[in-house]
């Protein structure tokens, strides 16, 4: 189990993710973060299966790119493989894939760990997986050599200029690795990392110039906040949060993240990478509501097929795309290698956050609601759908073509249905990726001539029985005599309505008129009122 990034107390078996009632936090902590009630295991299961399939036979993920236009190439992406390893470790259950990736990363130390940032990231991951040995020790030694020891840079992760690309984000990995290694440089590295937090609560995205006497964020009030850096830093600090200064820093960062979440649950203008990291850290920190909102947005950007609504290639099932454009690209056909690489990167950061996807076998079941009253045939009706935010459903209105529906941030959507001609029932059904179904039924009434039976002769002032047939069961009906409604009621299960009317007024022939629930369902008969 990882001692660094919070692991969900979950087990993935095949395509099914079984969540326990709680999520464990790092081994250094005794607390338990309660899992949201009714969390749906499906989204995380699908994303984990997709991600576990991305490394090549060597255990490393390749990233494909196009440059110049029309020319495709790839590179061995150790950094992305580390991200994927952290994600798979967080949700659990993909042991063989995680082990193969970790073995490959350890074997690739000499190829990848050639800068301070790479050494920080790789050593933090290998140590979190309990890896030891001479190669890991040497990696940590090299990382320690990348930590400045003189003011004002003491504790800062540095590389020789002009190729020093370190940032507060790589600093967070260094803090994690040095802490887990028990290094004497862990404390100054932590102090320097905490100094990168600005007064508003965020961690900035870049360091001060090395020549600056004050290396803290407070010395640069114009610094911009970074969701990714803030969330990643808090994740890397999880097993040090017993220290009051760290806990205070984490609280301020979480408050800032919550304040910068969009109403639809996303972060950074609808970006899956940022939304994934933010949702992950909010979830493990016990801030379930915003974590669920983030998971709902991510779920809505996950490539899943439901029922006969299957626009996505099977190989991409479970992948999370970067943004709305990614969804559009994926619906036009199988992802090419470049788009698949973008989706892989998005999935690595989104996967753990999907543990907070609302729903489950009971709570996650969607409901379809339509009017329960009789309606006119050929009319347009609305089906209201409610369920887990971001869930994908395949909705089939009667005998018509099915349509794919993704529930919004409020867990709702609507579908318009045009009913067929005639008196009949139309069943609207839905199924989601987990096979959960729901239905609602519309009862339509077509135009018809109702049959009205009454005595041919009635003495004035006497009561006459009226029988109406050819109604629908439970249909409302009203009876009029001499232009006034004299009876109202509901047809029985056989479509029959009986009533009695009083033959008032002048003698002569009078029509008894009947109207069903809709104006085009009517009938009449004549009776002779006698003296």
C-alpha positions as CSV (number, residue, x, y, z in Angstrom):
1,X,0.0,0.0,0.0
2,X,1.2,3.5,-0.8
3,X,2.4,5.5,2.2
4,X,2.0,8.7,0.2
5,X,-1.0,9.1,-2.0
6,X,-4.3,8.2,-0.3
7,X,-5.5,4.8,-1.4
8,X,-9.2,4.1,-1.6
9,X,-10.1,1.0,0.5
10,X,-11.3,-0.6,-2.7
11,X,-10.7,-3.8,-4.7
12,X,-11.0,-3.9,-8.5
13,X,-12.0,-7.4,-9.7
14,X,-12.2,-7.5,-13.5
15,X,-14.6,-4.6,-14.4
16,X,-16.2,-4.3,-11.0
17,X,-14.9,-2.0,-8.3
18,X,-16.1,-2.9,-4.8
19,X,-15.9,0.0,-2.3
20,X,-15.8,-0.5,1.4
21,X,-17.5,1.8,3.8
22,X,-14.5,4.0,4.2
23,X,-11.4,5.3,2.5
24,X,-8.0,4.8,4.1
25,X,-5.7,7.8,4.4
26,X,-1.9,7.3,4.4
27,X,-0.4,4.8,6.8
28,X,1.1,7.6,8.8
29,X,-2.4,8.7,9.8
30,X,-4.9,6.9,12.0
31,X,-8.0,8.7,10.7
32,X,-10.4,7.3,8.3
33,X,-12.2,9.4,5.7
34,X,-15.8,8.2,5.3
35,X,-16.7,7.3,1.8
36,X,-19.8,9.0,0.4
37,X,-23.0,7.0,0.8
38,X,-23.8,5.0,-2.3
39,X,-20.6,5.7,-4.2
40,X,-20.8,4.1,-7.7
41,X,-17.9,1.8,-8.4
42,X,-18.4,1.7,-12.1
43,X,-16.6,4.9,-13.3
44,X,-13.4,4.2,-11.4
45,X,-13.5,0.5,-12.5
46,X,-13.7,1.5,-16.1
47,X,-11.0,4.2,-15.9
48,X,-8.6,1.8,-14.1
49,X,-9.1,-0.9,-16.7
50,X,-8.4,1.5,-19.5
51,X,-5.3,3.0,-17.7
52,X,-3.9,-0.5,-16.9
53,X,-4.0,-1.3,-20.6
54,X,-1.9,1.6,-21.7
55,X,1.7,0.6,-20.9
56,X,3.6,-1.3,-23.6
57,X,5.2,-4.7,-23.0
58,X,8.0,-2.9,-21.3
59,X,5.7,-1.5,-18.6
60,X,6.1,2.1,-19.7
61,X,3.5,4.3,-21.4
62,X,4.4,6.0,-24.6
63,X,3.1,9.5,-25.6
64,X,2.3,10.1,-29.2
65,X,2.4,13.6,-30.8
66,X,2.1,15.2,-34.2
67,X,4.9,17.6,-35.2
68,X,5.2,18.9,-37.8
69,X,1.6,18.5,-39.0
70,X,1.1,15.2,-40.6
71,X,4.1,13.7,-38.9
72,X,3.6,11.4,-35.9
73,X,6.1,10.3,-33.4
74,X,6.3,9.1,-29.8
75,X,8.5,9.1,-26.8
76,X,8.9,6.9,-23.7
77,X,7.0,8.8,-21.1
78,X,8.3,7.9,-17.7
79,X,6.6,10.9,-16.0
80,X,3.2,9.9,-17.2
81,X,3.9,6.3,-16.2
82,X,4.6,7.6,-12.6
83,X,1.3,9.4,-12.7
84,X,-0.5,6.3,-13.8
85,X,1.1,4.3,-11.1
86,X,0.0,6.7,-8.5
87,X,-3.6,6.6,-9.8
88,X,-3.8,2.8,-10.0
89,X,-2.3,2.5,-6.5
90,X,-4.9,5.0,-5.2
91,X,-7.9,2.9,-6.4
92,X,-6.3,-0.6,-5.9
93,X,-7.0,-3.8,-7.6
94,X,-4.7,-3.5,-10.7
95,X,-1.8,-5.2,-8.9
96,X,-0.1,-6.9,-11.8
97,X,-0.2,-3.8,-14.0
98,X,1.0,-1.6,-11.1
99,X,3.9,-4.0,-10.3
100,X,5.0,-4.2,-13.9
101,X,5.0,-0.4,-14.2
102,X,6.9,0.0,-10.9
103,X,9.5,-2.6,-12.0
104,X,10.0,-0.8,-15.3
105,X,10.3,2.6,-13.6
106,X,12.9,1.3,-11.2
107,X,14.8,-0.3,-14.1
108,X,14.6,3.1,-15.9
109,X,16.1,5.2,-13.2
110,X,19.2,5.9,-15.2
111,X,17.3,6.8,-18.3
112,X,14.7,9.1,-16.7
113,X,16.1,10.5,-13.5
114,X,18.6,13.0,-15.1
115,X,17.2,16.2,-13.5
116,X,16.1,17.3,-10.1
117,X,12.4,17.2,-11.0
118,X,12.6,13.8,-12.5
119,X,14.6,12.4,-9.5
120,X,12.0,14.0,-7.1
121,X,9.0,12.5,-8.9
122,X,10.4,9.0,-9.5
123,X,11.9,8.6,-6.0
124,X,8.7,9.8,-4.4
125,X,6.8,7.1,-6.3
126,X,9.3,4.3,-5.8
127,X,9.5,5.0,-2.1
128,X,5.7,5.1,-1.8
129,X,5.7,1.6,-3.3
130,X,8.2,0.4,-0.7
131,X,11.0,0.0,-3.2
132,X,14.5,-0.2,-1.7
133,X,18.0,-1.2,-2.8
134,X,21.2,0.4,-4.0
135,X,19.6,2.0,-7.1
136,X,16.8,3.7,-5.1
137,X,19.4,4.8,-2.4
138,X,21.5,6.3,-5.2
139,X,18.5,8.1,-6.6
140,X,17.7,9.6,-3.2
141,X,21.3,10.6,-2.8
142,X,21.2,12.4,-6.2
143,X,18.0,14.1,-5.2
144,X,19.6,15.4,-2.0
145,X,22.4,16.9,-4.1
146,X,19.7,18.9,-5.9
147,X,18.5,20.5,-2.7
148,X,20.0,23.9,-2.1
149,X,21.5,24.3,1.4
150,X,22.4,28.0,1.5
151,X,20.1,31.0,2.0
152,X,18.0,32.3,0.5
153,X,17.5,29.1,-1.6
154,X,17.9,26.6,1.3
155,X,15.5,23.7,0.8
156,X,14.7,24.6,-2.8
157,X,15.0,21.9,-5.5
158,X,17.5,23.2,-8.1
159,X,19.2,22.3,-11.3
160,X,22.1,24.1,-13.0
161,X,21.0,27.0,-15.1
162,X,19.9,27.5,-17.8
163,X,18.1,24.2,-17.6
164,X,16.5,24.6,-14.3
165,X,12.8,23.9,-14.9
166,X,11.8,23.1,-11.3
167,X,8.7,24.5,-9.9
168,X,6.6,24.3,-6.7
169,X,5.1,21.2,-8.2
170,X,8.4,19.3,-8.5
171,X,9.2,20.7,-5.0
172,X,6.2,18.8,-3.7
173,X,7.5,15.5,-5.0
174,X,10.9,16.3,-3.5
175,X,9.3,16.9,-0.1
176,X,7.5,13.6,-0.3
177,X,10.6,11.6,-1.3
178,X,12.9,13.2,1.3
179,X,10.3,12.7,4.0
180,X,9.9,9.0,3.2
181,X,13.6,8.5,2.9
182,X,14.2,10.0,6.3
183,X,16.5,12.6,4.9
184,X,18.0,15.4,7.0
185,X,17.0,17.7,4.1
186,X,13.3,16.9,4.4
187,X,12.6,19.7,6.9
188,X,14.2,22.5,4.9
189,X,12.5,21.2,1.7
190,X,9.2,21.2,3.5
191,X,9.7,24.8,4.8
192,X,10.6,26.0,1.3
193,X,7.5,24.3,-0.2
194,X,5.2,25.8,2.4
195,X,6.7,29.2,1.6
196,X,5.3,28.8,-1.9
197,X,1.8,29.1,-0.6
198,X,0.3,32.5,-1.1
199,X,-1.9,34.4,1.3
200,X,-5.0,33.4,-0.6
201,X,-4.3,29.8,0.1
202,X,-3.1,28.5,-3.3
203,X,0.4,27.3,-4.2
204,X,1.9,29.3,-7.0
205,X,3.0,27.6,-10.3
206,X,6.5,29.0,-10.5
207,X,9.4,29.8,-8.2
208,X,10.9,33.3,-7.6
209,X,14.1,34.1,-9.5
210,X,17.1,32.6,-7.8
211,X,18.5,36.1,-7.3
212,X,15.5,37.2,-5.1
213,X,16.4,37.7,-1.5
214,X,12.8,36.6,-0.5
215,X,11.9,33.3,-2.1
216,X,8.4,33.2,-0.6
217,X,5.1,33.8,-2.4
218,X,4.4,36.7,-0.1
219,X,7.1,38.6,-1.8
220,X,5.2,38.4,-5.1
221,X,1.6,39.5,-4.5
222,X,0.8,39.2,-8.3
223,X,1.5,35.4,-8.3
224,X,-1.2,33.4,-9.9
225,X,-2.8,30.3,-8.4
226,X,-2.4,26.9,-9.8
227,X,-5.1,24.2,-9.2
228,X,-2.7,21.5,-10.3
229,X,0.1,22.6,-8.0
230,X,-2.1,23.3,-5.1
231,X,-3.9,19.9,-5.3
232,X,-0.7,17.9,-5.9
233,X,1.1,19.6,-3.1
234,X,-1.7,18.8,-0.6
235,X,-1.7,15.2,-1.8
236,X,2.0,14.9,-1.3
237,X,1.7,16.4,2.2
238,X,-0.9,13.9,3.4
239,X,1.3,11.8,5.7
240,X,2.8,14.9,7.3
241,X,-0.4,16.6,8.1
242,X,-0.1,15.8,11.8
243,X,2.3,18.8,12.0
244,X,0.3,21.9,12.9
245,X,1.9,24.1,10.2
246,X,1.2,21.5,7.5
247,X,-2.4,21.0,8.6
248,X,-3.0,24.7,8.6
249,X,-1.5,24.9,5.1
250,X,-3.7,22.1,3.8
251,X,-6.8,23.7,5.2
252,X,-6.1,27.0,3.5
253,X,-5.4,25.2,0.2
254,X,-8.6,23.2,0.4
255,X,-10.6,26.3,1.1
256,X,-9.1,28.0,-1.9
257,X,-9.8,25.0,-4.1
258,X,-13.4,24.9,-3.1
259,X,-13.7,28.6,-3.8
260,X,-12.5,28.0,-7.4
261,X,-14.7,25.1,-8.3
262,X,-17.2,25.9,-11.1
263,X,-20.9,25.3,-10.6
264,X,-20.7,22.3,-12.9
265,X,-18.1,20.7,-10.6
266,X,-15.1,21.3,-12.8
267,X,-11.9,23.3,-12.3
268,X,-9.7,25.4,-14.6
269,X,-12.4,26.1,-17.1
270,X,-13.4,22.5,-17.7
271,X,-10.1,20.7,-17.6
272,X,-10.1,17.0,-16.6
273,X,-6.5,17.1,-15.4
274,X,-7.1,19.9,-12.9
275,X,-10.6,18.6,-12.0
276,X,-9.2,15.2,-11.3
277,X,-6.4,16.3,-8.9
278,X,-8.7,18.7,-7.1
279,X,-11.5,16.2,-6.8
280,X,-9.1,13.6,-5.5
281,X,-7.6,15.8,-2.8
282,X,-11.0,17.2,-1.7
283,X,-12.3,13.6,-1.4
284,X,-9.5,12.3,0.7
285,X,-9.7,15.4,2.9
286,X,-13.3,14.6,3.8
287,X,-14.8,17.3,1.7
288,X,-17.3,15.0,0.1
289,X,-19.7,17.4,-1.6
290,X,-17.2,19.2,-3.8
291,X,-15.5,15.9,-4.5
292,X,-18.7,14.4,-5.7
293,X,-19.4,17.4,-7.9
294,X,-15.9,17.0,-9.5
295,X,-16.5,13.3,-10.0
296,X,-19.8,14.0,-11.7
297,X,-18.1,16.3,-14.2
298,X,-15.4,13.8,-14.8
299,X,-17.9,11.0,-15.3
300,X,-19.7,13.1,-17.9
301,X,-16.4,13.2,-19.8
302,X,-15.8,9.5,-19.6
303,X,-16.1,7.4,-22.7
304,X,-18.7,4.8,-21.8
305,X,-21.3,2.9,-23.9
306,X,-24.7,2.1,-22.5
307,X,-27.1,-0.4,-24.1
308,X,-27.4,0.2,-27.8
309,X,-26.0,3.7,-27.5
310,X,-22.4,2.8,-28.3
311,X,-20.5,5.6,-30.0
312,X,-17.1,4.8,-28.6
313,X,-14.6,2.2,-29.5
314,X,-14.3,-0.7,-27.0
315,X,-10.6,0.0,-26.6
316,X,-11.3,3.4,-25.1
317,X,-14.0,2.3,-22.8
318,X,-13.5,4.0,-19.4
319,X,-11.1,6.7,-20.6
320,X,-11.6,10.2,-19.4
321,X,-11.1,12.9,-22.1
322,X,-9.6,16.3,-21.4
323,X,-12.6,18.5,-22.2
324,X,-15.7,18.9,-24.3
325,X,-13.7,18.9,-27.5
326,X,-12.3,15.5,-26.5
327,X,-15.8,14.1,-26.3
328,X,-16.6,15.4,-29.7
329,X,-13.4,13.9,-31.2
330,X,-14.1,10.6,-29.5
331,X,-17.7,10.4,-30.9
332,X,-16.5,10.7,-34.5
333,X,-14.6,7.4,-34.4
334,X,-11.8,5.5,-32.6
335,X,-9.2,7.7,-31.0
336,X,-6.0,8.1,-32.9
337,X,-2.7,7.6,-31.1
338,X,-2.4,11.3,-30.3
339,X,-5.9,11.7,-28.9
340,X,-5.4,8.4,-27.0
341,X,-2.3,9.9,-25.4
342,X,-4.3,13.0,-24.3
343,X,-7.0,10.8,-22.9
344,X,-4.4,8.7,-21.1
345,X,-2.9,11.7,-19.4
346,X,-6.4,13.0,-18.4
347,X,-7.4,9.6,-17.0
348,X,-4.3,9.3,-14.8
349,X,-5.4,12.4,-12.9
350,X,-9.1,11.8,-13.1
351,X,-9.1,8.2,-12.0
352,X,-8.8,8.5,-8.2
353,X,-11.4,11.4,-8.1
354,X,-13.9,9.0,-9.7
355,X,-14.0,7.1,-6.4
356,X,-16.4,9.8,-5.3
357,X,-18.8,9.3,-8.2
358,X,-22.3,9.4,-6.7
359,X,-24.6,6.5,-7.1
360,X,-24.4,2.8,-6.6
361,X,-26.7,-0.2,-7.1
362,X,-29.5,1.4,-5.2
363,X,-28.8,5.1,-4.9
364,X,-27.4,5.3,-8.4
365,X,-30.4,3.9,-10.1
366,X,-31.9,6.4,-12.4
367,X,-35.6,7.3,-12.5
368,X,-37.8,8.3,-15.4
369,X,-40.8,10.4,-14.8
370,X,-43.6,11.5,-17.1
371,X,-47.1,12.6,-16.6
372,X,-49.4,10.0,-15.1
373,X,-52.5,11.5,-16.7
374,X,-53.9,10.5,-20.0
375,X,-52.6,12.6,-22.8
376,X,-53.4,13.0,-26.5
377,X,-52.0,10.7,-29.0
378,X,-49.4,12.2,-31.4
379,X,-48.6,14.7,-28.7
380,X,-45.1,15.7,-27.5
381,X,-44.3,14.7,-24.0
382,X,-41.3,15.2,-21.7
383,X,-39.5,12.5,-19.8
384,X,-37.6,13.8,-16.8
385,X,-34.6,11.7,-15.9
386,X,-32.9,11.9,-12.5
387,X,-29.9,9.9,-11.2
388,X,-26.2,10.2,-10.6
389,X,-24.5,13.4,-12.0
390,X,-22.6,12.6,-15.1
391,X,-24.1,9.1,-15.6
392,X,-24.6,8.0,-19.2
393,X,-27.9,6.4,-20.1
394,X,-29.4,5.0,-23.3
395,X,-33.0,6.1,-23.5
396,X,-35.4,4.4,-25.9
397,X,-38.9,5.9,-26.4
398,X,-41.2,3.1,-27.3
399,X,-40.3,1.7,-30.8
400,X,-38.3,4.7,-31.8
401,X,-34.5,5.0,-32.0
402,X,-32.6,5.1,-28.7
403,X,-30.7,8.3,-27.8
404,X,-27.6,8.8,-25.5
405,X,-28.2,11.0,-22.5
406,X,-25.6,12.3,-20.0
407,X,-27.1,13.6,-16.8
408,X,-26.0,17.1,-15.8
409,X,-24.3,18.4,-12.7
410,X,-27.7,18.3,-10.9
411,X,-28.2,14.7,-11.9
412,X,-31.1,15.6,-14.2
413,X,-31.9,15.6,-17.9
414,X,-35.0,15.6,-20.1
415,X,-36.0,13.8,-23.3
416,X,-38.8,14.8,-25.6
417,X,-41.1,11.9,-26.8
418,X,-43.7,12.1,-29.6
419,X,-46.4,9.5,-28.9
420,X,-47.8,7.3,-31.7
421,X,-51.3,7.6,-33.0
422,X,-54.1,5.8,-31.3
423,X,-55.1,4.8,-27.8
424,X,-52.2,2.9,-26.4
425,X,-49.4,2.8,-23.9
426,X,-45.9,3.9,-24.7
427,X,-43.1,2.6,-22.5
428,X,-39.9,4.7,-22.3
429,X,-37.0,2.8,-21.0
430,X,-33.4,3.5,-20.1
431,X,-30.2,1.6,-19.3
432,X,-26.8,2.8,-18.1
433,X,-23.4,1.3,-18.5
434,X,-23.8,-0.8,-15.4
435,X,-27.0,-2.3,-16.8
436,X,-29.3,-0.5,-14.4
437,X,-32.7,0.1,-16.0
438,X,-35.7,2.3,-15.5
439,X,-39.0,2.9,-17.2
440,X,-42.0,5.2,-17.4
441,X,-45.2,4.7,-19.3
442,X,-47.4,7.3,-21.1
443,X,-51.1,6.5,-21.6
444,X,-52.3,8.1,-24.8
445,X,-55.9,8.5,-26.0
446,X,-56.9,8.7,-29.6
447,X,-60.0,10.3,-31.0
448,X,-63.0,8.1,-30.8
449,X,-66.8,8.0,-30.8
450,X,-68.0,7.0,-27.4
451,X,-71.1,4.9,-27.1
452,X,-73.9,6.3,-24.9
453,X,-76.9,4.2,-23.9
454,X,-80.0,5.6,-22.1
455,X,-83.7,4.9,-22.1
456,X,-85.5,6.2,-25.2
457,X,-88.5,7.6,-23.1
458,X,-88.2,9.2,-19.7
459,X,-91.0,10.8,-17.7
460,X,-90.2,14.4,-16.8
461,X,-88.7,14.6,-13.3
462,X,-87.8,10.9,-13.3
463,X,-84.3,9.5,-13.2
464,X,-82.7,7.8,-16.2
465,X,-79.7,5.5,-16.2
466,X,-76.9,6.5,-18.6
467,X,-74.2,4.0,-19.6
468,X,-71.0,5.1,-21.4
469,X,-68.7,2.6,-23.1
470,X,-65.5,2.6,-25.2
471,X,-63.8,4.6,-22.6
472,X,-60.3,3.8,-21.4
473,X,-59.9,2.4,-17.9
474,X,-59.7,5.2,-15.4
475,X,-60.6,7.8,-18.0
476,X,-62.4,10.9,-16.7
477,X,-65.8,11.6,-18.2
478,X,-68.6,14.2,-18.0
479,X,-72.3,14.0,-19.0
480,X,-74.3,17.0,-20.1
481,X,-78.1,17.4,-20.3
482,X,-79.7,20.4,-21.8
483,X,-76.3,22.1,-22.1
484,X,-75.4,21.6,-18.4
485,X,-72.9,19.1,-16.9
486,X,-75.0,16.9,-14.7
487,X,-72.6,14.1,-13.9
488,X,-68.8,13.6,-13.7
489,X,-66.9,10.4,-13.0
490,X,-64.2,7.9,-14.0
491,X,-64.5,4.8,-16.1
492,X,-64.0,1.5,-14.4
493,X,-61.4,-1.1,-15.3
494,X,-63.5,-2.2,-18.3
495,X,-63.8,1.3,-19.7
496,X,-67.5,1.7,-18.6
497,X,-69.1,4.6,-16.7
498,X,-72.6,4.5,-15.3
499,X,-74.6,7.3,-13.9
500,X,-78.2,8.5,-13.4
501,X,-79.6,11.9,-14.6
502,X,-82.9,13.6,-13.8
503,X,-85.0,14.4,-16.9
504,X,-85.8,18.0,-16.1
505,X,-87.3,20.7,-18.3
506,X,-89.9,20.9,-21.0
507,X,-91.1,17.7,-22.7
508,X,-89.5,16.8,-26.0
509,X,-86.5,15.1,-27.5
510,X,-83.2,16.0,-25.7
511,X,-79.7,14.9,-26.4
512,X,-77.5,13.5,-23.6
513,X,-73.9,14.4,-24.5
514,X,-70.8,12.8,-23.2
515,X,-67.1,14.0,-23.4
516,X,-64.2,11.8,-22.3
517,X,-60.9,13.1,-20.9
518,X,-60.0,14.7,-24.2
519,X,-62.3,16.8,-26.4
520,X,-62.1,14.5,-29.4
521,X,-63.5,11.6,-27.4
522,X,-67.2,12.2,-27.3
523,X,-70.6,10.6,-28.0
524,X,-74.4,11.3,-27.5
525,X,-77.8,9.8,-27.6
526,X,-81.4,11.2,-27.6
527,X,-84.1,10.6,-25.0
528,X,-87.7,11.7,-25.2
529,X,-88.8,13.6,-22.1
530,X,-92.6,12.9,-21.6
531,X,-95.2,14.7,-19.4
